[in-house]
Amino acid sequence: MTEPEPITVGGLEIRAGTVAQLELPIGRLATGSDMALPVRVVHGARPGPTVWLNAAIHGDEVGGVEIITRLLGTLDPADMAGSVLAVPVVNVHGFIGGDRYLPDRRDLNRSFPGSATGSLAAQIAHLFMTNIVGPSDVGIDLHTASDHRTNLPQVRADLDDPTVLDLATAFAPPALIHARPRPGTLRRAAAKRGKPVLLYEAGEAWRFDEEAIATGVAGVRRVLVHLGVIGAAEAAAVEPIIVRSTTWLRAGRSGILHLDVAAGDRVALRDVLGTIDDAFGNSLAAVRATKDGLVIGHTRSPVVNRGDALVHLGRPAD
């Protein structure tokens, strides 16, 4: 078998069977210091597809960073067919500042495909699309929940797309959530260029959740095996539950939430999932399931206001 051609990322040529680390310049901070997107390229010794992995598009979602860190420690380019482009931190400004958003409060994952002369978010999105999505065939976008919430490990994807469904099934998380990509997201911009993307959601912002991380590492490895990039990987423990629709249960009263369910629990219509109480322990309202379903996420905040999202229920497909 012939050795694959070198791969070029950000103007750097990387030979087959090697690993390279580089930075894609974003610009300068107000202090004059350079800011750049960190990238590691693992270019296999045999021809194969190119897969990109990214995390921390939202700067406070650190779980995916750890997934990429652990995964890279398992990859040997001499045993690979194809390449992995890993970008552990996309929103560098938010990651350093402890913020979900960029300094101008823009959501980077609503700014794709971006432009070379637009806002800071648009320029970062354009940089990523040009240098990472451009040379790749498939992407895996790693996220956690936001706003003091946690998520059951899940892949969100357009399950009506046979190619995407095939990849999502290979990932084999506890739940597959059917979700068409929203305008401005990396997933939507990449799909328009013919690049299928899986969005992995698990755990919560600013926390390392071991189950979420381990499930993510195993799932990414299974996708790489499915694509022929690496050899055998850990088999899935369970068959994923496919969810076609979801709904949030919201607080009917303000107060202190005592939740009695966790991500992954099955619930039935009218089940009491918790209570909202006052500061003296008097019950103000019960939180009841509005349908049979699977808990795919819930708030971590004990103090809630009327209308706040409490429990995210998914309706498993028949």
Secondary structure as UniProt FT lines:
FT   STRAND          7..9
FT   TURN            10..11
FT   STRAND          12..14
FT   TURN            16..17
FT   STRAND          18..28
FT   TURN            30..31
FT   STRAND          34..43
FT   STRAND          46..55
FT   TURN            59..60
FT   HELIX           63..72
FT   TURN            73..74
FT   HELIX           77..79
FT   STRAND          81..87
FT   HELIX           92..97
FT   TURN            103..104
FT   HELIX           108..110
FT   TURN            116..117
FT   HELIX           120..128
FT   HELIX           129..133
FT   TURN            134..135
FT   STRAND          138..143
FT   STRAND          149..157
FT   TURN            159..160
FT   HELIX           162..171
FT   STRAND          175..178
FT   TURN            183..184
FT   HELIX           186..192
FT   TURN            193..194
FT   STRAND          197..203
FT   TURN            205..206
FT   HELIX           210..226
FT   TURN            227..228
FT   STRAND          241..250
FT   STRAND          255..259
FT   TURN            263..264
FT   STRAND          266..267
FT   TURN            269..270
FT   STRAND          272..277
FT   TURN            279..280
FT   STRAND          283..288
FT   STRAND          293..299
FT   STRAND          303..304
FT   TURN            306..307
FT   STRAND          309..316
//
